[in-house]
Every structure is written in structure tokens, then in C-alpha cells.
Amino acid sequence: MDLVGACRAFVSVSERGGFTVGAAAARMSQSVASRRVAALEEHLGEPLFERTSRRAVLTPFGRDMLPTARRLVQAADVLLHEAEAAKRKPWRLAVPGTCSTAALARLVAEARGHGVTLDLRVAAPPRRLELIHAQQVRAALLAVPADEATWSVPLGLAAARDPGVNRVYLETLRLRRGATGPARRVWIQPEDDVPHIRDPLTRLRDALGLRPTQLVAADDLTTAAAEALSSRDLLLCSPAQADELGLSWRPIGEVTLSRGFALTAAADGNPEHLRARLGDALGRCLGADTADTADTADTADTADTADTAGTADTGPAGTRVRHRLNGGGLPRTGGTSA
């Protein structure tokens, strides 16, 4: 028996003195109201109404039961109201600063179509973790290694000029004897200044004999992008970011890197329903569904050795670097290059 529905019919009929108007007020048919009241009477073991042809008059037992039934109906209404309010409560979500304004706007719009209101907080990886631990957000897209990620975004090197090759080898940044001018640098933006991205690059830098100042962690993306746009320096970024900045993007020749993201909820929260509704939209916002990235990498795999000989932006054909395990720190923005 639907106890709440039966009590709703009972209360409405008692307040209006008849089944016809009582049923209409409770938004049910008269037959449904009659069946529900009869079921409630059978369940409680006593009649609630003395029925006449025109009116339904409460019995003494019905008068005793009415206050409790009314409280039950009111509590059910409060529960339904709170449930609707909870469903409309915004999901405060911490997202990376690498998502463009347009991508974030599309994510918010698509979420509304799924009945989800998003309140976005843009923050760097350490700050997103802090927001989760402090429960200042309900969920966050945390930076994780690729093997732990729900979404992965390929990383490569972008330059102001098209390098004319399929892959860019860091080996070619090593200063030769007699070289003049500043050494070319690789700029790491804050989103990628995390161990699973920074450390492999640092080991590769040392294994190739590059100078420490040739790998620089920028304080912000604007600074790093400006250096790549105004010089021969390179920006570590995704294909989508390179396209937005008007830079030419290529995979790295010696190592494969990617940003990994996982959706994590604060405290004991469960982000599964958010991931189920918005998983594809989150991937698009992060740039994880870039179709041409795979094509670029596949082309590079088959063509990079043919393009390497005598080219300033690539390493020798067939060269594979054995990475040394000793890492080194990255200079911050403002360090002088050799």
C-alpha cells in the first residue's frame, strides 16, 4: 500500500467533506481516492469516515488519526521539495586553466541540458587538490598520470613557425660548439608542472646534455605563450591550445607525454552520476577527443626517420635516448638562459 498516497487522500477528503472535491484537490480521481481511503481503513483496522450520499464525515477514530496523517503528508511534501532543491544545487567543480572560455561555456550549457547546474572554479593542479581536501568544491578534475586517467590529452611542442617536420626532437636544442645567440627553451605551463610530466622532461633534458635553463616552468600560461610567440622557444601544450594560440604543434620525438585527468569528489561524495551524464562533455572541454591528434602521431611514427636528416628541429634517424635517472630542478620564469 502507498501509505503516503492513502494519507494524502484521507486528509484531502476530510478537509473538504466529500470524496469528489477532496479527490480533485489531491489531483486524483474519485475512484482512486475511494480505493486509497478504503485500503488505509483496512490497514488500520477501523473506518475513518461515515459515508453518506453527499458527505464523508470523520468517525471518532478518523478524527484521532487525522493529525498524524496530516503530519505524514506534510513531511512527504517537505521531502519532495528538498529532493528537488538538492537536484538543482549547483555542482561546484574545479577545472584546469587550460580549458578555453568557449570550451567551459559549452560544458556549462551541455550540463544544463542534462539537468545539472555547474559552478566552475578554474585553478592550477595543486589548488584543485586543496579545494577538494577543504571541501570548497563538490568535485575536481585532478591531474593524474596517464595510466590512472579517465581522460588523456596528448602533449607536444608548439612554436611560432612551422618546423616543417613531423616530430620535434629535444636533442636538437643542444647548443653546438661555436653557436651564437641564446639557447632555445621549452616552457612548461602551470598545468603541466606536475611530477608525471615535469620529471620525464627533466631526465630527458639531462640525458641529452641540455642546460638546466632550457627547461623553464612558467608562472602562467600567458607568459609561456608570449615567449613562444616572440622567439624560437617552444611551448609544451596540447594541440587544442596550440591551435587557439596560433602555434604549430608537433609530438616530441624522444618521449610520449600526456595530461591525465580524473574526476574526484570531496569527502565521501560520489561523482559517478556526474561522470555518467557529462563524461563526453568533460572530455571535449579538456581536449581529450581531438581526432586529428592521433592522425598526427600516426603520421609521425611512419615519417619521422625520413625527415630527420639535416633538419634543425629533429634528431638523427633512429636515435633513441637512454634516460638517466638523475633528475634536476626546473628554473622558474625570469631565469637567464645561456
C-alpha positions in Angstrom: 0.0 0.0 0.0 1.1 3.5 -0.8 0.8 4.9 2.8 1.6 8.5 1.9 -0.8 8.5 -1.1 -3.5 6.9 1.1 -3.0 9.5 3.8 -3.0 12.3 1.2 -6.4 11.1 0.0 -7.7 10.8 3.6 -6.5 14.3 4.6 -7.9 15.9 1.5 -11.3 14.3 1.7 -11.6 15.1 5.5 -10.7 18.7 4.9 -13.3 19.1 2.1 -16.0 16.9 3.5 -16.5 14.8 0.4 -14.7 12.4 -1.9 -15.4 14.3 -5.2 -13.9 17.7 -4.1 -11.3 16.0 -1.9 -10.1 13.8 -4.7 -9.9 16.8 -7.1 -7.9 18.8 -4.6 -5.5 16.0 -4.2 -5.2 15.7 -8.0 -6.6 12.2 -8.3 -9.8 10.7 -9.5 -12.7 10.0 -7.1 -12.3 6.2 -7.6 -8.6 6.4 -6.8 -9.3 8.4 -3.6 -12.0 5.9 -2.6 -9.7 2.9 -3.1 -6.9 4.5 -1.2 -9.0 5.5 1.8 -10.5 2.0 1.9 -7.1 0.5 1.8 -6.0 2.7 4.7 -9.1 1.8 6.7 -8.3 -1.9 6.1 -4.7 -1.4 7.1 -5.6 0.5 10.3 -8.5 -1.8 11.1 -11.1 0.9 11.7 -13.3 3.0 9.5 -12.2 6.6 9.0 -15.4 8.0 7.6 -19.1 7.7 7.9 -20.2 7.9 4.3 -23.5 9.4 3.2 -24.7 10.1 -0.3 -23.3 13.7 -0.3 -20.7 13.9 2.5 -17.9 12.0 4.2 -17.9 12.6 7.9 -15.0 11.6 10.1 -15.5 8.9 12.7 -14.1 9.4 16.1 -11.2 7.1 15.1 -10.7 9.2 11.9 -10.5 12.4 14.0 -7.8 10.8 16.1 -5.8 9.7 13.1 -6.1 12.9 11.1 -3.4 15.0 12.9 -0.8 12.2 12.4 -1.8 11.6 8.8 -1.5 15.3 8.1 2.0 15.4 9.6 3.0 12.5 7.4 1.7 14.2 4.2 3.5 17.4 5.2 6.7 15.6 5.9 6.4 13.8 2.5 5.9 17.2 0.8 9.0 18.6 2.5 11.0 15.6 1.4 9.9 16.0 -2.2 10.8 19.8 -2.0 14.2 19.1 -0.5 14.9 16.4 -3.2 14.1 18.9 -6.0 16.3 21.6 -4.4 19.1 19.1 -4.0 18.9 18.1 -7.6 19.1 21.8 -8.6 22.0 22.5 -6.3 25.0 23.6 -8.4 27.9 21.2 -8.7 30.9 23.4 -7.8 33.6 21.8 -10.0 37.3 22.7 -10.0 38.7 22.6 -13.6 42.1 23.2 -15.2 43.0 26.6 -16.5 43.9 25.0 -19.9 40.2 24.9 -20.9 39.3 27.8 -23.1 36.4 30.1 -22.2 34.4 28.8 -25.2 35.0 25.2 -24.0 33.9 26.0 -20.5 30.8 27.7 -21.7 29.9 24.8 -23.9 30.4 22.4 -20.9 28.1 24.5 -18.7 25.4 24.7 -21.5 25.5 21.0 -22.1 25.3 20.3 -18.4 22.1 22.3 -18.2 20.6 20.1 -20.9 21.3 17.1 -18.6 19.7 18.8 -15.6 23.0 19.7 -14.0 24.0 23.2 -12.9 27.8 23.7 -12.9 29.6 26.3 -10.8 33.2 26.2 -12.2 36.3 27.1 -10.3 39.4 27.4 -12.5 42.6 26.5 -10.7 46.1 25.0 -11.1 46.7 21.3 -10.1 47.8 21.9 -6.5 45.0 24.3 -5.9 42.4 21.9 -7.2 43.6 19.3 -4.8 43.4 21.8 -1.9 39.9 22.7 -2.9 38.8 19.1 -2.7 40.5 18.5 0.7 38.9 21.7 2.1 35.5 20.6 0.6 35.2 24.0 -1.1 34.2 22.2 -4.2 32.0 19.2 -4.7 34.3 17.7 -7.3 37.5 18.4 -9.2 39.3 17.3 -12.3 42.6 16.3 -10.8 45.9 15.9 -12.7 47.0 12.3 -12.6 49.4 10.0 -14.5 48.0 8.7 -17.8 47.6 5.1 -16.5 45.2 6.4 -13.8 43.3 8.8 -16.0 39.8 8.8 -17.2 40.7 11.4 -19.9 44.1 11.8 -21.5 45.2 14.8 -23.5 48.4 14.5 -25.7 51.2 16.9 -25.2 53.8 18.1 -27.7 55.8 21.2 -28.5 54.5 24.3 -30.3 56.4 27.0 -32.0 55.6 30.3 -33.7 56.9 28.9 -37.0 56.0 25.6 -38.7 59.1 23.3 -38.1 58.4 21.5 -41.4 58.8 18.1 -39.7 56.5 15.6 -38.1 58.2 15.4 -34.7 60.4 17.8 -32.7 63.4 16.3 -31.0 64.7 18.0 -27.9 68.2 16.8 -28.8 68.3 19.5 -31.5 68.1 22.2 -28.8 71.5 21.3 -27.5 74.0 24.1 -28.1 76.7 23.2 -30.6 80.3 24.4 -30.4 80.6 27.9 -31.7 76.9 28.5 -31.6 75.9 32.1 -31.0 72.7 33.5 -29.6 70.6 32.3 -26.7 69.7 28.7 -26.3 66.2 27.7 -27.2 64.0 26.9 -24.3 61.0 24.7 -23.6 58.3 26.4 -21.5 56.1 24.4 -19.1 52.8 26.0 -18.2 51.5 25.6 -14.6 49.0 22.8 -15.6 52.0 20.6 -16.7 54.3 21.5 -13.8 53.4 18.1 -12.1 55.8 15.2 -11.4 54.5 12.8 -14.0 55.1 15.4 -16.8 57.9 17.5 -15.4 60.2 14.7 -14.2 60.4 12.8 -17.5 61.3 16.0 -19.3 63.9 16.9 -16.7 65.5 13.5 -17.0 65.5 13.8 -20.8 67.0 17.3 -20.6 69.9 15.9 -18.5 70.3 12.8 -20.7 70.6 15.0 -23.8 73.1 17.4 -22.3 70.8 20.4 -22.4 71.4 23.2 -20.0 69.1 23.5 -16.9 67.8 26.8 -18.0 66.5 25.3 -21.3 63.5 23.8 -19.4 61.5 26.6 -17.7 58.4 26.3 -15.5 56.3 29.4 -16.2 54.2 31.2 -13.6 51.3 31.4 -16.0 50.2 30.3 -19.5 50.3 33.9 -20.9 53.9 34.3 -20.1 54.9 31.0 -21.6 52.8 31.5 -24.7 54.3 35.0 -25.2 57.8 33.6 -25.1 56.9 31.0 -27.8 55.2 33.7 -29.9 58.1 36.2 -29.7 61.1 33.9 -30.0 62.2 30.5 -31.2 61.3 29.0 -27.9 58.8 26.1 -27.6 55.7 25.7 -25.5 54.7 22.4 -24.1 51.0 22.2 -24.7 48.1 20.3 -26.3 47.0 20.5 -29.9 43.9 22.5 -29.0 45.9 25.1 -27.1 48.4 25.4 -29.9 45.5 26.0 -32.3 44.0 28.6 -30.1 47.3 30.4 -29.8 48.1 30.2 -33.5 51.2 28.0 -32.9 52.4 25.0 -34.9 52.2 21.8 -32.8 54.2 18.6 -33.1 54.7 15.5 -30.9 58.0 15.2 -29.1 60.4 12.8 -30.8 62.1 11.2 -27.8 59.2 10.8 -25.3 55.4 10.5 -25.3 53.7 12.7 -22.8 50.0 13.4 -21.9 47.9 15.1 -19.4 45.8 12.8 -17.4 42.6 13.8 -15.6 40.3 12.0 -13.2 37.1 13.3 -11.6 37.3 13.2 -7.8 34.5 14.1 -5.3 35.1 15.8 -2.0 34.9 13.7 1.2 32.5 10.7 0.8 30.8 12.2 -2.3 30.3 10.1 -5.4 30.9 11.7 -8.8 29.6 8.7 -10.8 26.3 10.3 -11.8 28.1 13.5 -12.9 30.6 11.4 -14.9 27.8 9.3 -16.4 25.9 12.4 -17.6 28.8 14.6 -18.6 31.7 12.3 -19.3 31.8 13.1 -23.0 31.3 16.8 -22.4 34.1 16.9 -19.9 36.4 15.1 -22.4 35.6 17.6 -25.1 36.2 20.5 -22.7 39.6 19.1 -21.7 40.6 18.5 -25.3 40.7 14.7 -24.9 38.6 14.0 -28.0 40.9 15.7 -30.5 40.6 13.4 -33.5 43.4 14.8 -35.5 46.0 14.3 -32.7 46.1 10.5 -33.3 46.4 11.1 -37.0 49.3 13.5 -36.5 51.1 11.0 -34.2 50.4 8.1 -36.6 51.8 10.1 -39.5 54.9 11.0 -37.4 55.5 7.4 -36.5 55.9 6.4 -40.1 57.6 9.5 -41.4 59.9 10.9 -38.7 63.0 9.0 -39.7 62.8 10.2 -43.2 62.5 13.8 -42.1 65.3 13.9 -39.5 68.5 14.0 -41.6 70.0 17.5 -41.7 66.9 19.2 -40.1 67.4 21.6 -37.3 64.3 20.6 -35.4 64.8 16.8 -35.3 67.3 14.3 -34.0 69.3 11.8 -36.1 67.3 9.0 -37.7 66.9 6.0 -35.4 68.2 7.8 -32.4 66.8 6.7 -29.1 67.9 8.2 -25.9 68.5 6.1 -22.8 67.2 8.3 -20.0 69.3 8.8 -17.0 67.5 8.6 -13.7 69.1 11.6 -12.1 66.6 14.5 -12.2 67.1 18.2 -11.8 65.0 21.1 -10.8 63.4 23.5 -13.3 64.2 27.2 -13.3 61.2 29.4 -12.8 60.2 32.3 -15.1 62.7 35.0 -15.1 65.9 32.8 -15.1 68.5 33.8 -17.6 69.2 31.4 -20.5 72.7 30.5 -21.6 
